[in-house]
Amino acid sequence: MQNKILLLINTGTPDKPETRHVRRYLSEFLNDKRVIDLPWLIRKILVNMIIVPFRAPKSAKLYRKLWTAQGSPLLYNLNNLVNKVQNLVKNEYLVYAAMRYGKPSLAELLRILQKHKPEQIIIFPLFPHYASSTTGSVNELILDEIRKWNIIPEIRFVGQFYSHPLYIDVIARKIKSYNESRYDHILFSYHGLPLKHIRKIHATDNITDCECNVMFPSDATFCYKATCYETTRLIAEKLNLSSEKFSTSFQSRFSKDWLYPFTDEVLKSLVNKGKKRVLIVAPSFVADCLETLIEIKQEYQTLFMEEGGDEFVFVESLNDMDDWADALIKIAKL
């Protein structure tokens, strides 16, 4: 077996749906300077004395709703995906799962791999769209760790793949399996980001007046907002959807100064417009987690039905689908 490594990396999950485990996970996650980009002291006080103590018990209740007999869906789907990819690449690569926060720890895995003196490491953050708080954080940690090694192997980073034809194809096929023509509307819901993160990429642009919701700007290669809207357009084109049949929104906001339109508000608007049968897709998530199975599938469904909707169906994420495992290998150019 060649000493080549493929790392599949996602955000992370608590070890158990208990407050102390959730507190530990949130502390690691929210103390990342790329997640909450405030001065060190302010971030420490805000996270460790205010956010985590108050949020951990509430989040633990949500994680208990999410947990299954197999544990965290994010983790067991990642492990299943790793096994499928390993079977496909056979002896060409050793495939590992890692989480940026929590376990299996990316930092710990790198320290273990160092002892085996790999000749090549391919880094695949499982985030279709680049954001400093996701892909940027993963890549920074890896570079910080590997630069300390005596033998530095060949390192290759797989970048954002939101527009890769194979990624678009596999999502489109997933949507079609739900018989999308039955619905009045298809809503593409993406994880939100603070507007200040977007402004750092296009510092001179007025986010309110930008046109990335209708076209992809030439200078927006790493603009999260632009790439999300482009993903929607590419999937809609693949499915031959008319412009009035679909829309884009952003979820999981922590304040009004986040990317909008907000998913919950769009859902209310759809009911008011008579769109009472809605299919919702979350293309920024390749694996189901708290934000998809609880926020979308439970909380947003309840909201939509209470507003007067008739049918609300969530399209499950790619998780460990065979088609996704095959596409992933090709996207990584193995």
Steps between C-alpha positions, in 0.01 A plus 500: 500500500633841404553748781249749365226651714156643426343700785125561492423778746177642638420754773442281803261375763489452878597154629162465668178706516570606856561855622862448605592342166314768306671768710842358413414484130355852486798640686744358246281605208413855605849586628631459147598850386372423151153418634465802729746754365527734796811608693634215715393630842154607387447165329610307810267694729207484259536128423608356834300718736185575302431290189614153604355497857157610375497314169636159603190379692267613220718341230520176701121469483515537121781246471290251698230534234763446230678200656426149377598151614805541275590833659545831319379487134786727395756257638355166396423627150858622470636165615274316255613732221867436585442124479333530160773726363767265635338207318497700179862621512616158624872506583584828330418714805432463869178692574440662839214692661571808709309782665625855532348512850435206730587141409649347298730800542669631188798628702548167676469305175770713339736429789438127456554520124829682549649184651419305183686747276236519223621592153178682407199638689186615319284729712128494417290735718140392439373855451378574145541877548809671639463691825777617730317339792485154335749418226728784604513376859572141393779603265658734753514228767657254256764746385582593859545135595689374196748788488645359825577163342856406410383323184230700326319285242325612187182676612203560274188688607167433329332838478136598478299279267163676496497519119663167417276320247512175698392672820216673316399173335481299819292766678268535200446122494427506871238772452342315208457194720249710696292562185567874514226588248237423768589813697396861460849621584856379569694695763880474511607578856869565577674544833528870574809708575547840665495780244837617633652175367364579155616861515858383558493334160333789318595789726391771253172339398162586640362155587143628482541620140724223362358290217642159588144375553446529124851459355844388612735803527846460346673597825299271728696173486504461879188699587279262696180683408581498129598133495181397681281679247706347218439152643126566498513616138701197388270250672190681370643491149571128534140441608357737237324707766331823401611810694175527698528135612799546735676743731805528727516574873735481798443332835658466847538872555616642832400859430336714234847594372530164326448393142139535390227435393448282806352154443226530763380831355507367143288202606237734647505704181451190286184405689367853457560468126305175484805275477378244750689190384872560546808284443806630686863419418818587696788491246762643738475184711631174354403317820197531722547662838330722757436773244325269253325233708389727785497858370360426154321167526336568835497870589445644152245234417303589812520871413389440140202286596392742773507782244252304287721284278372163379820303439862554599766247395872515569742344251754304704867588454739285298632330815657166400325451165684277255469769230655755734792273590572446132468871416722596795788290366474667160474848651816424700669384177627176649 
